[in-house]
Amino acid sequence: MQAGNSQLVAIREAARQLAVTPRTLKYYEELGLVIPARSNELNDDLEYLRRRLAGTPAEVLEGERLSARERRSASFGSGNGES
């Protein structure tokens, strides 16, 4: 990915290069120690997912006692017109 003259790398790749976990980088971001550059495409995807998951019951998001198929169905509708 490229934006202007700076090269963007995925969080996983940055974590690999720095020998830390992706969660560690997210934690550093929460502390304000790193400020990631994000592409508009990624931001658009994240916003779409936030809107799709808004109002989804917490137990569905946490996956308690639900199979992967049930979680997808509950999160994105069953495909038969129900949401």
mmCIF file of the N, C-alpha and C atoms, coordinates in Angstrom:
data_MODEL
# 
_entry.id   MODEL 
# 
loop_
_atom_site.group_PDB 
_atom_site.id 
_atom_site.type_symbol 
_atom_site.label_atom_id 
_atom_site.label_alt_id 
_atom_site.label_comp_id 
_atom_site.label_asym_id 
_atom_site.label_entity_id 
_atom_site.label_seq_id 
_atom_site.pdbx_PDB_ins_code 
_atom_site.Cartn_x 
_atom_site.Cartn_y 
_atom_site.Cartn_z 
_atom_site.occupancy 
_atom_site.B_iso_or_equiv 
_atom_site.pdbx_formal_charge 
_atom_site.auth_seq_id 
_atom_site.auth_comp_id 
_atom_site.auth_asym_id 
_atom_site.auth_atom_id 
_atom_site.pdbx_PDB_model_num 
ATOM 1   N N  . MET A 1 1  ? 0.842   -1.186  0.000  1.00 0.00 ? 1  MET A N  1 
ATOM 2   C CA . MET A 1 1  ? 0.000   0.000   0.000  1.00 0.00 ? 1  MET A CA 1 
ATOM 3   C C  . MET A 1 1  ? 0.876   1.234   0.000  1.00 0.00 ? 1  MET A C  1 
ATOM 4   N N  . GLN A 1 2  ? 0.463   2.244   -0.731 1.00 0.00 ? 2  GLN A N  1 
ATOM 5   C CA . GLN A 1 2  ? 1.219   3.485   -0.720 1.00 0.00 ? 2  GLN A CA 1 
ATOM 6   C C  . GLN A 1 2  ? 0.265   4.662   -0.593 1.00 0.00 ? 2  GLN A C  1 
ATOM 7   N N  . ALA A 1 3  ? 0.659   5.637   0.169  1.00 0.00 ? 3  ALA A N  1 
ATOM 8   C CA . ALA A 1 3  ? -0.097  6.875   0.314  1.00 0.00 ? 3  ALA A CA 1 
ATOM 9   C C  . ALA A 1 3  ? 0.913   8.005   0.233  1.00 0.00 ? 3  ALA A C  1 
ATOM 10  N N  . GLY A 1 4  ? 0.860   8.767   -0.823 1.00 0.00 ? 4  GLY A N  1 
ATOM 11  C CA . GLY A 1 4  ? 1.846   9.822   -0.996 1.00 0.00 ? 4  GLY A CA 1 
ATOM 12  C C  . GLY A 1 4  ? 3.228   9.219   -1.121 1.00 0.00 ? 4  GLY A C  1 
ATOM 13  N N  . ASN A 1 5  ? 4.195   9.767   -0.398 1.00 0.00 ? 5  ASN A N  1 
ATOM 14  C CA . ASN A 1 5  ? 5.561   9.251   -0.453 1.00 0.00 ? 5  ASN A CA 1 
ATOM 15  C C  . ASN A 1 5  ? 5.861   8.230   0.634  1.00 0.00 ? 5  ASN A C  1 
ATOM 16  N N  . SER A 1 6  ? 4.971   8.071   1.600  1.00 0.00 ? 6  SER A N  1 
ATOM 17  C CA . SER A 1 6  ? 5.235   7.131   2.685  1.00 0.00 ? 6  SER A CA 1 
ATOM 18  C C  . SER A 1 6  ? 4.568   5.792   2.392  1.00 0.00 ? 6  SER A C  1 
ATOM 19  N N  . GLN A 1 7  ? 5.234   4.735   2.772  1.00 0.00 ? 7  GLN A N  1 
ATOM 20  C CA . GLN A 1 7  ? 4.700   3.400   2.551  1.00 0.00 ? 7  GLN A CA 1 
ATOM 21  C C  . GLN A 1 7  ? 3.959   2.951   3.801  1.00 0.00 ? 7  GLN A C  1 
ATOM 22  N N  . LEU A 1 8  ? 2.725   2.475   3.617  1.00 0.00 ? 8  LEU A N  1 
ATOM 23  C CA . LEU A 1 8  ? 1.934   1.959   4.726  1.00 0.00 ? 8  LEU A CA 1 
ATOM 24  C C  . LEU A 1 8  ? 2.103   0.450   4.786  1.00 0.00 ? 8  LEU A C  1 
ATOM 25  N N  . VAL A 1 9  ? 2.170   -0.081  5.994  1.00 0.00 ? 9  VAL A N  1 
ATOM 26  C CA . VAL A 1 9  ? 2.222   -1.530  6.175  1.00 0.00 ? 9  VAL A CA 1 
ATOM 27  C C  . VAL A 1 9  ? 1.094   -1.932  7.113  1.00 0.00 ? 9  VAL A C  1 
ATOM 28  N N  . ALA A 1 10 ? 0.649   -3.162  6.963  1.00 0.00 ? 10 ALA A N  1 
ATOM 29  C CA . ALA A 1 10 ? -0.397  -3.687  7.836  1.00 0.00 ? 10 ALA A CA 1 
ATOM 30  C C  . ALA A 1 10 ? 0.130   -3.803  9.260  1.00 0.00 ? 10 ALA A C  1 
ATOM 31  N N  . ILE A 1 11 ? -0.780  -3.768  10.220 1.00 0.00 ? 11 ILE A N  1 
ATOM 32  C CA . ILE A 1 11 ? -0.393  -3.866  11.626 1.00 0.00 ? 11 ILE A CA 1 
ATOM 33  C C  . ILE A 1 11 ? 0.383   -5.155  11.878 1.00 0.00 ? 11 ILE A C  1 
ATOM 34  N N  . ARG A 1 12 ? -0.080  -6.258  11.289 1.00 0.00 ? 12 ARG A N  1 
ATOM 35  C CA . ARG A 1 12 ? 0.624   -7.535  11.482 1.00 0.00 ? 12 ARG A CA 1 
ATOM 36  C C  . ARG A 1 12 ? 2.069   -7.454  10.990 1.00 0.00 ? 12 ARG A C  1 
ATOM 37  N N  . GLU A 1 13 ? 2.264   -6.823  9.837  1.00 0.00 ? 13 GLU A N  1 
ATOM 38  C CA . GLU A 1 13 ? 3.616   -6.706  9.282  1.00 0.00 ? 13 GLU A CA 1 
ATOM 39  C C  . GLU A 1 13 ? 4.477   -5.796  10.159 1.00 0.00 ? 13 GLU A C  1 
ATOM 40  N N  . ALA A 1 14 ? 3.905   -4.693  10.618 1.00 0.00 ? 14 ALA A N  1 
ATOM 41  C CA . ALA A 1 14 ? 4.656   -3.795  11.503 1.00 0.00 ? 14 ALA A CA 1 
ATOM 42  C C  . ALA A 1 14 ? 5.034   -4.520  12.793 1.00 0.00 ? 14 ALA A C  1 
ATOM 43  N N  . ALA A 1 15 ? 4.092   -5.282  13.338 1.00 0.00 ? 15 ALA A N  1 
ATOM 44  C CA . ALA A 1 15 ? 4.366   -6.041  14.561 1.00 0.00 ? 15 ALA A CA 1 
ATOM 45  C C  . ALA A 1 15 ? 5.483   -7.055  14.326 1.00 0.00 ? 15 ALA A C  1 
ATOM 46  N N  . ARG A 1 16 ? 5.435   -7.746  13.190 1.00 0.00 ? 16 ARG A N  1 
ATOM 47  C CA . ARG A 1 16 ? 6.472   -8.727  12.867 1.00 0.00 ? 16 ARG A CA 1 
ATOM 48  C C  . ARG A 1 16 ? 7.841   -8.051  12.783 1.00 0.00 ? 16 ARG A C  1 
ATOM 49  N N  . GLN A 1 17 ? 7.884   -6.900  12.102 1.00 0.00 ? 17 GLN A N  1 
ATOM 50  C CA . GLN A 1 17 ? 9.152   -6.189  11.942 1.00 0.00 ? 17 GLN A CA 1 
ATOM 51  C C  . GLN A 1 17 ? 9.702   -5.695  13.276 1.00 0.00 ? 17 GLN A C  1 
ATOM 52  N N  . LEU A 1 18 ? 8.807   -5.361  14.201 1.00 0.00 ? 18 LEU A N  1 
ATOM 53  C CA . LEU A 1 18 ? 9.228   -4.836  15.501 1.00 0.00 ? 18 LEU A CA 1 
ATOM 54  C C  . LEU A 1 18 ? 9.336   -5.907  16.580 1.00 0.00 ? 18 LEU A C  1 
ATOM 55  N N  . ALA A 1 19 ? 9.006   -7.151  16.218 1.00 0.00 ? 19 ALA A N  1 
ATOM 56  C CA . ALA A 1 19 ? 9.056   -8.286  17.153 1.00 0.00 ? 19 ALA A CA 1 
ATOM 57  C C  . ALA A 1 19 ? 8.136   -8.085  18.357 1.00 0.00 ? 19 ALA A C  1 
ATOM 58  N N  . VAL A 1 20 ? 6.937   -7.574  18.091 1.00 0.00 ? 20 VAL A N  1 
ATOM 59  C CA . VAL A 1 20 ? 5.897   -7.449  19.112 1.00 0.00 ? 20 VAL A CA 1 
ATOM 60  C C  . VAL A 1 20 ? 4.609   -8.020  18.520 1.00 0.00 ? 20 VAL A C  1 
ATOM 61  N N  . THR A 1 21 ? 3.579   -8.133  19.345 1.00 0.00 ? 21 THR A N  1 
ATOM 62  C CA . THR A 1 21 ? 2.300   -8.633  18.844 1.00 0.00 ? 21 THR A CA 1 
ATOM 63  C C  . THR A 1 21 ? 1.474   -7.474  18.288 1.00 0.00 ? 21 THR A C  1 
ATOM 64  N N  . PRO A 1 22 ? 0.526   -7.768  17.395 1.00 0.00 ? 22 PRO A N  1 
ATOM 65  C CA . PRO A 1 22 ? -0.369  -6.712  16.919 1.00 0.00 ? 22 PRO A CA 1 
ATOM 66  C C  . PRO A 1 22 ? -1.124  -6.050  18.075 1.00 0.00 ? 22 PRO A C  1 
ATOM 67  N N  . ARG A 1 23 ? -1.493  -6.833  19.093 1.00 0.00 ? 23 ARG A N  1 
ATOM 68  C CA . ARG A 1 23 ? -2.201  -6.283  20.251 1.00 0.00 ? 23 ARG A CA 1 
ATOM 69  C C  . ARG A 1 23 ? -1.322  -5.277  20.991 1.00 0.00 ? 23 ARG A C  1 
ATOM 70  N N  . THR A 1 24 ? -0.026  -5.546  21.046 1.00 0.00 ? 24 THR A N  1 
ATOM 71  C CA . THR A 1 24 ? 0.899   -4.606  21.683 1.00 0.00 ? 24 THR A CA 1 
ATOM 72  C C  . THR A 1 24 ? 0.884   -3.271  20.952 1.00 0.00 ? 24 THR A C  1 
ATOM 73  N N  . LEU A 1 25 ? 0.891   -3.313  19.623 1.00 0.00 ? 25 LEU A N  1 
ATOM 74  C CA . LEU A 1 25 ? 0.831   -2.062  18.850 1.00 0.00 ? 25 LEU A CA 1 
ATOM 75  C C  . LEU A 1 25 ? -0.480  -1.327  19.106 1.00 0.00 ? 25 LEU A C  1 
ATOM 76  N N  . LYS A 1 26 ? -1.588  -2.070  19.188 1.00 0.00 ? 26 LYS A N  1 
ATOM 77  C CA . LYS A 1 26 ? -2.881  -1.441  19.492 1.00 0.00 ? 26 LYS A CA 1 
ATOM 78  C C  . LYS A 1 26 ? -2.843  -0.795  20.878 1.00 0.00 ? 26 LYS A C  1 
ATOM 79  N N  . TYR A 1 27 ? -2.225  -1.473  21.837 1.00 0.00 ? 27 TYR A N  1 
ATOM 80  C CA . TYR A 1 27 ? -2.091  -0.930  23.183 1.00 0.00 ? 27 TYR A CA 1 
ATOM 81  C C  . TYR A 1 27 ? -1.273  0.355   23.159 1.00 0.00 ? 27 TYR A C  1 
ATOM 82  N N  . TYR A 1 28 ? -0.163  0.346   22.441 1.00 0.00 ? 28 TYR A N  1 
ATOM 83  C CA . TYR A 1 28 ? 0.648   1.556   22.314 1.00 0.00 ? 28 TYR A CA 1 
ATOM 84  C C  . TYR A 1 28 ? -0.163  2.686   21.683 1.00 0.00 ? 28 TYR A C  1 
ATOM 85  N N  . GLU A 1 29 ? -1.020  2.333   20.722 1.00 0.00 ? 29 GLU A N  1 
ATOM 86  C CA . GLU A 1 29 ? -1.883  3.339   20.105 1.00 0.00 ? 29 GLU A CA 1 
ATOM 87  C C  . GLU A 1 29 ? -2.847  3.921   21.140 1.00 0.00 ? 29 GLU A C  1 
ATOM 88  N N  . GLU A 1 30 ? -3.442  3.053   21.970 1.00 0.00 ? 30 GLU A N  1 
ATOM 89  C CA . GLU A 1 30 ? -4.361  3.515   23.014 1.00 0.00 ? 30 GLU A CA 1 
ATOM 90  C C  . GLU A 1 30 ? -3.666  4.457   23.991 1.00 0.00 ? 30 GLU A C  1 
ATOM 91  N N  . LEU A 1 31 ? -2.399  4.199   24.265 1.00 0.00 ? 31 LEU A N  1 
ATOM 92  C CA . LEU A 1 31 ? -1.619  5.056   25.167 1.00 0.00 ? 31 LEU A CA 1 
ATOM 93  C C  . LEU A 1 31 ? -1.147  6.340   24.497 1.00 0.00 ? 31 LEU A C  1 
ATOM 94  N N  . GLY A 1 32 ? -1.290  6.407   23.178 1.00 0.00 ? 32 GLY A N  1 
ATOM 95  C CA . GLY A 1 32 ? -0.837  7.581   22.447 1.00 0.00 ? 32 GLY A CA 1 
ATOM 96  C C  . GLY A 1 32 ? 0.643   7.544   22.101 1.00 0.00 ? 32 GLY A C  1 
ATOM 97  N N  . LEU A 1 33 ? 1.263   6.374   22.253 1.00 0.00 ? 33 LEU A N  1 
ATOM 98  C CA . LEU A 1 33 ? 2.688   6.252   21.957 1.00 0.00 ? 33 LEU A CA 1 
ATOM 99  C C  . LEU A 1 33 ? 2.962   6.125   20.469 1.00 0.00 ? 33 LEU A C  1 
ATOM 100 N N  . VAL A 1 34 ? 2.019   5.595   19.727 1.00 0.00 ? 34 VAL A N  1 
ATOM 101 C CA . VAL A 1 34 ? 2.132   5.512   18.268 1.00 0.00 ? 34 VAL A CA 1 
ATOM 102 C C  . VAL A 1 34 ? 0.849   6.056   17.667 1.00 0.00 ? 34 VAL A C  1 
ATOM 103 N N  . ILE A 1 35 ? 0.985   6.696   16.543 1.00 0.00 ? 35 ILE A N  1 
ATOM 104 C CA . ILE A 1 35 ? -0.173  7.228   15.823 1.00 0.00 ? 35 ILE A CA 1 
ATOM 105 C C  . ILE A 1 35 ? -0.138  6.629   14.427 1.00 0.00 ? 35 ILE A C  1 
ATOM 106 N N  . PRO A 1 36 ? -0.997  5.640   14.185 1.00 0.00 ? 36 PRO A N  1 
ATOM 107 C CA . PRO A 1 36 ? -0.951  4.963   12.890 1.00 0.00 ? 36 PRO A CA 1 
ATOM 108 C C  . PRO A 1 36 ? -1.551  5.804   11.774 1.00 0.00 ? 36 PRO A C  1 
ATOM 109 N N  . ALA A 1 37 ? -1.002  5.641   10.599 1.00 0.00 ? 37 ALA A N  1 
ATOM 110 C CA . ALA A 1 37 ? -1.611  6.220   9.397  1.00 0.00 ? 37 ALA A CA 1 
ATOM 111 C C  . ALA A 1 37 ? -2.553  5.160   8.858  1.00 0.00 ? 37 ALA A C  1 
ATOM 112 N N  . ARG A 1 38 ? -3.727  5.561   8.471  1.00 0.00 ? 38 ARG A N  1 
ATOM 113 C CA . ARG A 1 38 ? -4.692  4.596   7.963  1.00 0.00 ? 38 ARG A CA 1 
ATOM 114 C C  . ARG A 1 38 ? -5.133  5.015   6.576  1.00 0.00 ? 38 ARG A C  1 
ATOM 115 N N  . SER A 1 39 ? -5.366  4.022   5.747  1.00 0.00 ? 39 SER A N  1 
ATOM 116 C CA . SER A 1 39 ? -5.867  4.322   4.407  1.00 0.00 ? 39 SER A CA 1 
ATOM 117 C C  . SER A 1 39 ? -7.367  4.562   4.482  1.00 0.00 ? 39 SER A C  1 
ATOM 118 N N  . ASN A 1 40 ? -7.887  5.373   3.581  1.00 0.00 ? 40 ASN A N  1 
ATOM 119 C CA . ASN A 1 40 ? -9.322  5.633   3.552  1.00 0.00 ? 40 ASN A CA 1 
ATOM 120 C C  . ASN A 1 40 ? -10.102 4.360   3.307  1.00 0.00 ? 40 ASN A C  1 
ATOM 121 N N  . GLU A 1 41 ? -9.560  3.474   2.477  1.00 0.00 ? 41 GLU A N  1 
ATOM 122 C CA . GLU A 1 41 ? -10.243 2.219   2.176  1.00 0.00 ? 41 GLU A CA 1 
ATOM 123 C C  . GLU A 1 41 ? -10.447 1.402   3.447  1.00 0.00 ? 41 GLU A C  1 
ATOM 124 N N  . LEU A 1 42 ? -9.429  1.306   4.275  1.00 0.00 ? 42 LEU A N  1 
ATOM 125 C CA . LEU A 1 42 ? -9.539  0.564   5.518  1.00 0.00 ? 42 LEU A CA 1 
ATOM 126 C C  . LEU A 1 42 ? -10.536 1.232   6.449  1.00 0.00 ? 42 LEU A C  1 
ATOM 127 N N  . ASN A 1 43 ? -10.469 2.552   6.580  1.00 0.00 ? 43 ASN A N  1 
ATOM 128 C CA . ASN A 1 43 ? -11.417 3.259   7.431  1.00 0.00 ? 43 ASN A CA 1 
ATOM 129 C C  . ASN A 1 43 ? -12.841 3.025   6.971  1.00 0.00 ? 43 ASN A C  1 
ATOM 130 N N  . ASP A 1 44 ? -13.067 3.032   5.654  1.00 0.00 ? 44 ASP A N  1 
ATOM 131 C CA . ASP A 1 44 ? -14.404 2.777   5.126  1.00 0.00 ? 44 ASP A CA 1 
ATOM 132 C C  . ASP A 1 44 ? -14.866 1.377   5.496  1.00 0.00 ? 44 ASP A C  1 
ATOM 133 N N  . ASP A 1 45 ? -13.974 0.387   5.390  1.00 0.00 ? 45 ASP A N  1 
ATOM 134 C CA . ASP A 1 45 ? -14.322 -0.987  5.750  1.00 0.00 ? 45 ASP A CA 1 
ATOM 135 C C  . ASP A 1 45 ? -14.659 -1.093  7.232  1.00 0.00 ? 45 ASP A C  1 
ATOM 136 N N  . LEU A 1 46 ? -13.854 -0.455  8.084  1.00 0.00 ? 46 LEU A N  1 
ATOM 137 C CA . LEU A 1 46 ? -14.109 -0.506  9.518  1.00 0.00 ? 46 LEU A CA 1 
ATOM 138 C C  . LEU A 1 46 ? -15.427 0.169   9.872  1.00 0.00 ? 46 LEU A C  1 
ATOM 139 N N  . GLU A 1 47 ? -15.719 1.296   9.247  1.00 0.00 ? 47 GLU A N  1 
ATOM 140 C CA . GLU A 1 47 ? -16.979 1.989   9.508  1.00 0.00 ? 47 GLU A CA 1 
ATOM 141 C C  . GLU A 1 47 ? -18.156 1.127   9.079  1.00 0.00 ? 47 GLU A C  1 
ATOM 142 N N  . TYR A 1 48 ? -18.038 0.457   7.942  1.00 0.00 ? 48 TYR A N  1 
ATOM 143 C CA . TYR A 1 48 ? -19.096 -0.444  7.479  1.00 0.00 ? 48 TYR A CA 1 
ATOM 144 C C  . TYR A 1 48 ? -19.340 -1.545  8.513  1.00 0.00 ? 48 TYR A C  1 
ATOM 145 N N  . LEU A 1 49 ? -18.256 -2.153  9.016  1.00 0.00 ? 49 LEU A N  1 
ATOM 146 C CA . LEU A 1 49 ? -18.413 -3.210  10.008 1.00 0.00 ? 49 LEU A CA 1 
ATOM 147 C C  . LEU A 1 49 ? -19.019 -2.681  11.298 1.00 0.00 ? 49 LEU A C  1 
ATOM 148 N N  . ARG A 1 50 ? -18.605 -1.488  11.731 1.00 0.00 ? 50 ARG A N  1 
ATOM 149 C CA . ARG A 1 50 ? -19.188 -0.906  12.946 1.00 0.00 ? 50 ARG A CA 1 
ATOM 150 C C  . ARG A 1 50 ? -20.697 -0.733  12.791 1.00 0.00 ? 50 ARG A C  1 
ATOM 151 N N  . ARG A 1 51 ? -21.113 -0.238  11.633 1.00 0.00 ? 51 ARG A N  1 
ATOM 152 C CA . ARG A 1 51 ? -22.544 -0.035  11.399 1.00 0.00 ? 51 ARG A CA 1 
ATOM 153 C C  . ARG A 1 51 ? -23.293 -1.359  11.346 1.00 0.00 ? 51 ARG A C  1 
ATOM 154 N N  . ARG A 1 52 ? -22.681 -2.378  10.722 1.00 0.00 ? 52 ARG A N  1 
ATOM 155 C CA . ARG A 1 52 ? -23.334 -3.685  10.619 1.00 0.00 ? 52 ARG A CA 1 
ATOM 156 C C  . ARG A 1 52 ? -23.469 -4.340  11.995 1.00 0.00 ? 52 ARG A C  1 
ATOM 157 N N  . LEU A 1 53 ? -22.490 -4.127  12.869 1.00 0.00 ? 53 LEU A N  1 
ATOM 158 C CA . LEU A 1 53 ? -22.501 -4.775  14.174 1.00 0.00 ? 53 LEU A CA 1 
ATOM 159 C C  . LEU A 1 53 ? -23.233 -3.965  15.234 1.00 0.00 ? 53 LEU A C  1 
ATOM 160 N N  . ALA A 1 54 ? -23.573 -2.721  14.941 1.00 0.00 ? 54 ALA A N  1 
ATOM 161 C CA . ALA A 1 54 ? -24.277 -1.883  15.913 1.00 0.00 ? 54 ALA A CA 1 
ATOM 162 C C  . ALA A 1 54 ? -25.597 -2.551  16.280 1.00 0.00 ? 54 ALA A C  1 
ATOM 163 N N  . GLY A 1 55 ? -25.851 -2.666  17.554 1.00 0.00 ? 55 GLY A N  1 
ATOM 164 C CA . GLY A 1 55 ? -27.092 -3.259  18.020 1.00 0.00 ? 55 GLY A CA 1 
ATOM 165 C C  . GLY A 1 55 ? -27.060 -4.771  18.108 1.00 0.00 ? 55 GLY A C  1 
ATOM 166 N N  . THR A 1 56 ? -25.952 -5.398  17.718 1.00 0.00 ? 56 THR A N  1 
ATOM 167 C CA . THR A 1 56 ? -25.836 -6.847  17.836 1.00 0.00 ? 56 THR A CA 1 
ATOM 168 C C  . THR A 1 56 ? -25.629 -7.182  19.309 1.00 0.00 ? 56 THR A C  1 
ATOM 169 N N  . PRO A 1 57 ? -26.389 -8.139  19.833 1.00 0.00 ? 57 PRO A N  1 
ATOM 170 C CA . PRO A 1 57 ? -26.244 -8.483  21.255 1.00 0.00 ? 57 PRO A CA 1 
ATOM 171 C C  . PRO A 1 57 ? -24.814 -8.872  21.600 1.00 0.00 ? 57 PRO A C  1 
ATOM 172 N N  . ALA A 1 58 ? -24.370 -8.474  22.781 1.00 0.00 ? 58 ALA A N  1 
ATOM 173 C CA . ALA A 1 58 ? -22.991 -8.719  23.206 1.00 0.00 ? 58 ALA A CA 1 
ATOM 174 C C  . ALA A 1 58 ? -22.644 -10.203 23.185 1.00 0.00 ? 58 ALA A C  1 
ATOM 175 N N  . GLU A 1 59 ? -23.598 -11.065 23.585 1.00 0.00 ? 59 GLU A N  1 
ATOM 176 C CA . GLU A 1 59 ? -23.277 -12.494 23.619 1.00 0.00 ? 59 GLU A CA 1 
ATOM 177 C C  . GLU A 1 59 ? -23.012 -13.045 22.222 1.00 0.00 ? 59 GLU A C  1 
ATOM 178 N N  . VAL A 1 60 ? -23.604 -12.424 21.206 1.00 0.00 ? 60 VAL A N  1 
ATOM 179 C CA . VAL A 1 60 ? -23.338 -12.840 19.830 1.00 0.00 ? 60 VAL A CA 1 
ATOM 180 C C  . VAL A 1 60 ? -21.933 -12.421 19.437 1.00 0.00 ? 60 VAL A C  1 
ATOM 181 N N  . LEU A 1 61 ? -21.570 -11.184 19.768 1.00 0.00 ? 61 LEU A N  1 
ATOM 182 C CA . LEU A 1 61 ? -20.238 -10.700 19.422 1.00 0.00 ? 61 LEU A CA 1 
ATOM 183 C C  . LEU A 1 61 ? -19.150 -11.474 20.156 1.00 0.00 ? 61 LEU A C  1 
ATOM 184 N N  . GLU A 1 62 ? -19.422 -11.874 21.383 1.00 0.00 ? 62 GLU A N  1 
ATOM 185 C CA . GLU A 1 62 ? -18.440 -12.613 22.164 1.00 0.00 ? 62 GLU A CA 1 
ATOM 186 C C  . GLU A 1 62 ? -18.402 -14.085 21.784 1.00 0.00 ? 62 GLU A C  1 
ATOM 187 N N  . GLY A 1 63 ? -19.423 -14.549 21.072 1.00 0.00 ? 63 GLY A N  1 
ATOM 188 C CA . GLY A 1 63 ? -19.432 -15.924 20.593 1.00 0.00 ? 63 GLY A CA 1 
ATOM 189 C C  . GLY A 1 63 ? -19.764 -16.962 21.644 1.00 0.00 ? 63 GLY A C  1 
ATOM 190 N N  . GLU A 1 64 ? -20.498 -16.582 22.683 1.00 0.00 ? 64 GLU A N  1 
ATOM 191 C CA . GLU A 1 64 ? -20.827 -17.528 23.734 1.00 0.00 ? 64 GLU A CA 1 
ATOM 192 C C  . GLU A 1 64 ? -21.783 -18.600 23.220 1.00 0.00 ? 64 GLU A C  1 
ATOM 193 N N  . ARG A 1 65 ? -21.305 -19.838 23.251 1.00 0.00 ? 65 ARG A N  1 
ATOM 194 C CA . ARG A 1 65 ? -22.095 -21.013 22.886 1.00 0.00 ? 65 ARG A CA 1 
ATOM 195 C C  . ARG A 1 65 ? -22.635 -20.980 21.466 1.00 0.00 ? 65 ARG A C  1 
ATOM 196 N N  . LEU A 1 66 ? -22.032 -20.228 20.585 1.00 0.00 ? 66 LEU A N  1 
ATOM 197 C CA . LEU A 1 66 ? -22.490 -20.164 19.206 1.00 0.00 ? 66 LEU A CA 1 
ATOM 198 C C  . LEU A 1 66 ? -21.399 -20.667 18.271 1.00 0.00 ? 66 LEU A C  1 
ATOM 199 N N  . SER A 1 67 ? -21.807 -21.406 17.265 1.00 0.00 ? 67 SER A N  1 
ATOM 200 C CA . SER A 1 67 ? -20.844 -21.846 16.259 1.00 0.00 ? 67 SER A CA 1 
ATOM 201 C C  . SER A 1 67 ? -20.487 -20.660 15.369 1.00 0.00 ? 67 SER A C  1 
ATOM 202 N N  . ALA A 1 68 ? -19.465 -20.811 14.556 1.00 0.00 ? 68 ALA A N  1 
ATOM 203 C CA . ALA A 1 68 ? -19.077 -19.742 13.631 1.00 0.00 ? 68 ALA A CA 1 
ATOM 204 C C  . ALA A 1 68 ? -20.232 -19.414 12.700 1.00 0.00 ? 68 ALA A C  1 
ATOM 205 N N  . ARG A 1 69 ? -20.936 -20.428 12.206 1.00 0.00 ? 69 ARG A N  1 
ATOM 206 C CA . ARG A 1 69 ? -22.069 -20.197 11.308 1.00 0.00 ? 69 ARG A CA 1 
ATOM 207 C C  . ARG A 1 69 ? -23.172 -19.412 12.025 1.00 0.00 ? 69 ARG A C  1 
ATOM 208 N N  . GLU A 1 70 ? -23.461 -19.759 13.277 1.00 0.00 ? 70 GLU A N  1 
ATOM 209 C CA . GLU A 1 70 ? -24.490 -19.047 14.034 1.00 0.00 ? 70 GLU A CA 1 
ATOM 210 C C  . GLU A 1 70 ? -24.080 -17.600 14.289 1.00 0.00 ? 70 GLU A C  1 
ATOM 211 N N  . ARG A 1 71 ? -22.778 -17.370 14.562 1.00 0.00 ? 71 ARG A N  1 
ATOM 212 C CA . ARG A 1 71 ? -22.320 -15.996 14.793 1.00 0.00 ? 71 ARG A CA 1 
ATOM 213 C C  . ARG A 1 71 ? -22.480 -15.163 13.533 1.00 0.00 ? 71 ARG A C  1 
ATOM 214 N N  . ARG A 1 72 ? -22.099 -15.727 12.382 1.00 0.00 ? 72 ARG A N  1 
ATOM 215 C CA . ARG A 1 72 ? -22.249 -14.986 11.124 1.00 0.00 ? 72 ARG A CA 1 
ATOM 216 C C  . ARG A 1 72 ? -23.718 -14.694 10.854 1.00 0.00 ? 72 ARG A C  1 
ATOM 217 N N  . SER A 1 73 ? -24.555 -15.670 11.070 1.00 0.00 ? 73 SER A N  1 
ATOM 218 C CA . SER A 1 73 ? -25.980 -15.510 10.819 1.00 0.00 ? 73 SER A CA 1 
ATOM 219 C C  . SER A 1 73 ? -26.566 -14.429 11.724 1.00 0.00 ? 73 SER A C  1 
ATOM 220 N N  . ALA A 1 74 ? -26.203 -14.445 12.991 1.00 0.00 ? 74 ALA A N  1 
ATOM 221 C CA . ALA A 1 74 ? -26.731 -13.465 13.937 1.00 0.00 ? 74 ALA A CA 1 
ATOM 222 C C  . ALA A 1 74 ? -26.188 -12.073 13.662 1.00 0.00 ? 74 ALA A C  1 
ATOM 223 N N  . SER A 1 75 ? -24.926 -11.982 13.221 1.00 0.00 ? 75 SER A N  1 
ATOM 224 C CA . SER A 1 75 ? -24.312 -10.682 12.994 1.00 0.00 ? 75 SER A CA 1 
ATOM 225 C C  . SER A 1 75 ? -24.765 -10.022 11.712 1.00 0.00 ? 75 SER A C  1 
ATOM 226 N N  . PHE A 1 76 ? -24.980 -10.813 10.671 1.00 0.00 ? 76 PHE A N  1 
ATOM 227 C CA . PHE A 1 76 ? -25.253 -10.238 9.362  1.00 0.00 ? 76 PHE A CA 1 
ATOM 228 C C  . PHE A 1 76 ? -26.596 -10.635 8.788  1.00 0.00 ? 76 PHE A C  1 
ATOM 229 N N  . GLY A 1 77 ? -27.483 -11.170 9.593  1.00 0.00 ? 77 GLY A N  1 
ATOM 230 C CA . GLY A 1 77 ? -28.780 -11.605 9.087  1.00 0.00 ? 77 GLY A CA 1 
ATOM 231 C C  . GLY A 1 77 ? -28.659 -13.002 8.525  1.00 0.00 ? 77 GLY A C  1 
ATOM 232 N N  . SER A 1 78 ? -29.760 -13.708 8.448  1.00 0.00 ? 78 SER A N  1 
ATOM 233 C CA . SER A 1 78 ? -29.723 -15.108 8.033  1.00 0.00 ? 78 SER A CA 1 
ATOM 234 C C  . SER A 1 78 ? -29.765 -15.284 6.534  1.00 0.00 ? 78 SER A C  1 
ATOM 235 N N  . GLY A 1 79 ? -29.908 -14.199 5.779  1.00 0.00 ? 79 GLY A N  1 
ATOM 236 C CA . GLY A 1 79 ? -29.937 -14.311 4.333  1.00 0.00 ? 79 GLY A CA 1 
ATOM 237 C C  . GLY A 1 79 ? -31.331 -14.517 3.784  1.00 0.00 ? 79 GLY A C  1 
ATOM 238 N N  . ASN A 1 80 ? -32.331 -14.627 4.661  1.00 0.00 ? 80 ASN A N  1 
ATOM 239 C CA . ASN A 1 80 ? -33.691 -14.824 4.188  1.00 0.00 ? 80 ASN A CA 1 
ATOM 240 C C  . ASN A 1 80 ? -34.550 -13.585 4.405  1.00 0.00 ? 80 ASN A C  1 
ATOM 241 N N  . GLY A 1 81 ? -33.907 -12.433 4.400  1.00 0.00 ? 81 GLY A N  1 
ATOM 242 C CA . GLY A 1 81 ? -34.641 -11.181 4.549  1.00 0.00 ? 81 GLY A CA 1 
ATOM 243 C C  . GLY A 1 81 ? -34.691 -10.674 5.969  1.00 0.00 ? 81 GLY A C  1 
ATOM 244 N N  . GLU A 1 82 ? -34.243 -11.495 6.942  1.00 0.00 ? 82 GLU A N  1 
ATOM 245 C CA . GLU A 1 82 ? -34.234 -11.063 8.326  1.00 0.00 ? 82 GLU A CA 1 
ATOM 246 C C  . GLU A 1 82 ? -32.885 -10.462 8.663  1.00 0.00 ? 82 GLU A C  1 
ATOM 247 N N  . SER A 1 83 ? -32.872 -9.443  9.515  1.00 0.00 ? 83 SER A N  1 
ATOM 248 C CA . SER A 1 83 ? -31.594 -8.858  9.942  1.00 0.00 ? 83 SER A CA 1 
ATOM 249 C C  . SER A 1 83 ? -31.507 -8.862  11.431 1.00 0.00 ? 83 SER A C  1 
# 
